[in-house]
């Protein structure tokens, strides 16, 4: 189905399951391999490593480097990190959770950050410490990262539609938090 | 540089990049994803670390939070998950939860896995996918039976293809 997306750019909306398969994994995958994001790579050096953003040959290389981390053997080897995080989660739920009412997103973020800190870095992110203790740096820095702000709509439009708007906003997908 | 300073002042007065670099440097020498990477350069490790970190926690946290929400709404499903967990724990030799955290026991939690997939159907991590055409090609025609049907649709270079994941799931 054809239509015009923002800024009068023609686009195709794909709904048919056979076509979806062809485009996402079948014979036409190579014809539309690029992710349709607009990011200024000089402002976004770290995001340039993200396979969801990278394009073409660079995407192929990056994906190839990440893929061996997720083989069945590697997943099995990652399990101890998850077991340890589950123990922390269990204690946190017993000690700190109000059973009448709790924020599921906060609890889930504490747990997944604990897993990521351990499995990716081998570090204890201490995100499941009790409320009376000091809040983990991981939560302080990363917790608000995906929360919407007043700029979110403009930034999303820039990311999906317009490199020009992106450069006006000096939009940095993650690196806006970064300094030299 | 004034610009950068302003941005720094305006958003987060802490440097995530140098923090991330410090975390990469502080990583343990044992089994972890960064040490399994087969890349030589430090900046490549830093780049992949940012991907693994940022793609690692938010989407999974959304899934878990929505799964808890849906289970709270559907009490019969909640009871069935609990019953399955107890059964599998019992079959694997205990009931305090430790026995569940083996690859074999986890694979037996079929209903719990189904709950997670159903949650992803209702609340997909990405509402839509967008791909850009890098080489013109022809999609097969969608209307059967007509003479012109075999012509198909020519997809020109650079056009954006949008896949409305959430709408398809509903």
Contacts between the chains, C-beta under 8 A, distances in Angstrom:
chain1	res1	chain2	res2	distance
A	5	B	160	6.9
A	5	B	162	7.3
A	9	B	160	6.9
A	10	B	159	6.3
A	11	B	159	6.5
A	11	B	160	4.4
A	11	B	161	7.1
A	11	B	162	5.7
A	12	B	155	6.8
A	12	B	159	6.2
A	12	B	160	7.3
A	12	B	161	4.9
A	12	B	162	6.9
A	13	B	162	5.1
A	13	B	164	6.4
A	14	B	161	5.6
A	14	B	162	6.9
A	14	B	163	5.3
A	15	B	164	7.0
A	15	B	167	7.8
A	15	B	168	6.5
A	16	B	142	6.5
A	18	B	140	8.0
A	19	B	139	6.0
A	19	B	140	7.7
A	19	B	142	8.0
A	20	B	163	6.4
A	20	B	168	7.8
A	22	B	139	7.5
A	23	B	131	6.9
A	23	B	161	6.4
A	23	B	163	7.6
A	24	B	129	7.8
A	24	B	163	7.4
A	28	B	137	5.6
A	28	B	139	7.3
A	30	B	134	7.8
A	30	B	135	6.9
A	31	B	133	6.2
A	31	B	134	6.5
A	31	B	135	4.7
A	31	B	136	7.4
A	31	B	137	4.0
A	31	B	155	7.2
A	32	B	131	4.4
A	32	B	132	6.5
A	32	B	133	4.6
A	32	B	134	6.3
A	32	B	137	7.9
A	32	B	155	7.6
A	32	B	161	5.5
A	33	B	131	7.4
A	33	B	134	5.5
A	34	B	131	6.6
A	34	B	132	4.3
A	34	B	133	8.0
A	34	B	134	5.1
A	35	B	130	7.1
A	35	B	131	6.8
A	35	B	132	7.2
A	36	B	130	4.0
A	36	B	131	6.1
A	36	B	132	4.2
A	36	B	160	4.8
A	37	B	130	7.7
A	45	B	47	7.6
A	46	B	17	7.0
A	46	B	20	7.8
A	46	B	46	7.2
A	46	B	47	5.9
A	46	B	50	4.3
A	47	B	50	7.4
A	48	B	47	7.1
A	49	B	44	7.6
A	49	B	47	3.0
A	49	B	48	5.9
A	49	B	50	6.3
A	49	B	51	5.5
A	50	B	50	7.5
A	50	B	51	4.9
A	50	B	54	7.6
A	50	B	55	7.2
A	51	B	51	7.0
A	52	B	55	7.2
A	56	B	134	7.4
A	62	B	48	7.8
A	65	B	37	6.5
A	65	B	38	6.8
A	65	B	39	5.8
A	65	B	44	7.5
A	65	B	48	6.7
A	66	B	48	6.5
A	66	B	51	7.2
A	66	B	52	7.8
A	68	B	36	7.0
A	68	B	38	6.9
A	69	B	33	5.1
A	69	B	36	5.6
A	69	B	37	7.1
A	69	B	52	7.8
A	74	B	33	7.9
A	74	B	36	6.4
A	76	B	103	5.8
A	77	B	31	5.5
A	78	B	31	7.9
A	78	B	33	7.4
A	79	B	101	7.1
A	79	B	102	7.8
A	79	B	103	6.6
A	80	B	31	7.8
A	81	B	32	7.4
A	82	B	101	7.3
A	83	B	101	4.6
A	86	B	97	7.9
A	86	B	101	6.3
A	90	B	97	7.2
A	104	B	64	7.5
A	104	B	65	4.0
A	104	B	66	8.0
A	104	B	68	4.4
A	104	B	69	5.9
A	105	B	61	6.5
A	105	B	62	7.4
A	105	B	65	4.3
A	107	B	65	7.5
A	107	B	68	7.8
A	108	B	60	7.6
A	108	B	61	4.0
A	108	B	62	7.5
A	108	B	63	7.9
A	108	B	64	3.8
A	108	B	65	4.3
A	108	B	68	7.3
A	109	B	57	6.4
A	109	B	58	7.5
A	109	B	61	4.3
A	109	B	65	8.0
A	111	B	61	7.4
A	111	B	64	6.9
A	112	B	56	7.0
A	112	B	57	4.1
A	112	B	58	7.7
A	112	B	60	4.5
A	112	B	61	4.4
A	112	B	64	7.0
A	113	B	57	4.8
A	113	B	61	7.8
A	115	B	56	7.7
A	115	B	57	7.7
A	115	B	60	7.8
A	116	B	52	7.2
A	116	B	53	5.9
A	116	B	56	4.1
A	116	B	57	4.9
A	118	B	32	7.5
A	119	B	32	6.2
A	119	B	33	5.9
A	119	B	56	7.9
A	120	B	32	6.1
A	120	B	33	4.6
A	120	B	34	6.0
A	120	B	49	6.7
A	120	B	52	4.7
A	120	B	53	6.2
A	120	B	56	6.5
A	121	B	23	5.6
A	121	B	24	7.3
A	121	B	26	7.4
A	121	B	27	4.5
A	121	B	28	7.3
A	121	B	32	6.1
A	121	B	34	6.3
A	121	B	49	7.4
A	122	B	27	5.3
A	122	B	28	3.0
A	122	B	29	7.7
A	122	B	30	5.4
A	122	B	31	7.4
A	122	B	32	3.9
A	122	B	34	7.7
A	122	B	35	7.5
A	123	B	23	6.5
A	123	B	26	6.3
A	123	B	27	6.5
A	123	B	28	6.6
A	137	B	19	7.3
A	141	B	12	7.6
A	141	B	14	6.5
A	141	B	16	5.8
A	141	B	19	6.2
A	142	B	53	7.5
A	142	B	57	6.9
A	144	B	12	7.9
A	145	B	54	7.4
A	145	B	58	7.6
A	146	B	58	4.9
A	160	B	130	6.6
A	170	B	3	6.8
A	170	B	7	7.2
A	172	B	7	7.8
A	174	B	16	7.4
A	174	B	50	6.7
A	174	B	54	6.3
A	175	B	17	7.0
A	176	B	7	5.9
A	176	B	11	6.0
A	177	B	11	6.1
A	177	B	12	4.8
A	177	B	14	7.7
A	177	B	15	7.4
A	177	B	16	4.2
A	177	B	17	7.5
A	178	B	15	6.1
A	178	B	16	5.6
A	178	B	17	3.7
A	178	B	18	7.9
A	179	B	4	5.8
A	179	B	5	7.7
A	179	B	7	7.9
A	179	B	8	4.7
A	179	B	15	4.8
A	179	B	17	7.2
A	179	B	18	7.8
A	180	B	1	7.7
A	180	B	4	6.3
